[in-house]
Amino acid sequence: MEFSGITLLVHDQQKALGFFTETLGFSIRADVTFANAFRWLTVAPDPEAQTALILSQANEEDVHLVGNQVG
């Protein structure tokens, strides 16, 4: 079984992007903002990696889950 994306809830997408790209050396796979201000942001440890992390902005209902996600 292969996963193409794993969602990670974050408090701030821009800060998370900086951490993954500048600190960990990940590459941006997608960074698209839609008309409704929804931002689709994905990063991967390697440009050829099969799986990417989806850095999803936590909404008010899910903010308590940031840092408490398990798989």
HUTA-V385190 format. One record per residue. RES is the residue in one small letter. SS is DSSP state (A for helix, B for strand, O for the rest). PHI is phi as a letter, one per 20 degrees, with the letter a starting at -180 (999 if undefined). BURIAL is + if it has 9 or more other ideal C-beta (glycine too) atoms within 8 Angstrom, else -. Layout:
((RES:SS:PHI:BURIAL) (RES:SS:PHI:BURIAL))
This chain:
((m:O:999:-) (e:O:c:-) (f:O:d:-) (s:O:e:-) (g:B:b:+) (i:B:c:+) (t:B:e:-) (l:B:c:+) (l:B:f:+) (v:B:c:+) (h:O:f:-) (d:O:b:-) (q:A:f:+) (q:A:f:-) (k:A:f:+) (a:A:f:+) (l:A:g:+) (g:A:f:+) (f:A:f:+) (f:A:f:+) (t:A:e:+) (e:A:e:-) (t:A:e:-) (l:O:e:-) (g:O:m:-) (f:O:f:+) (s:B:d:+) (i:B:f:+) (r:B:e:-) (a:B:b:-) (d:B:b:+) (v:B:c:-) (t:B:d:-) (f:O:e:-) (a:O:g:-) (n:O:e:-) (a:O:m:-) (f:O:f:-) (r:B:d:+) (w:B:e:+) (l:B:c:+) (t:B:c:+) (v:B:c:+) (a:B:b:+) (p:O:f:-) (d:O:b:-) (p:O:g:-) (e:O:e:-) (a:O:f:-) (q:O:f:-) (t:O:d:+) (a:B:c:+) (l:B:e:+) (i:B:e:+) (l:B:e:+) (s:B:d:+) (q:B:f:+) (a:O:f:+) (n:O:e:-) (e:O:g:-) (e:O:f:-) (d:O:d:+) (v:A:g:+) (h:A:f:-) (l:A:e:+) (v:O:f:+) (g:O:n:-) (n:O:d:-) (q:O:e:-) (v:O:c:-) (g:O:c:-))
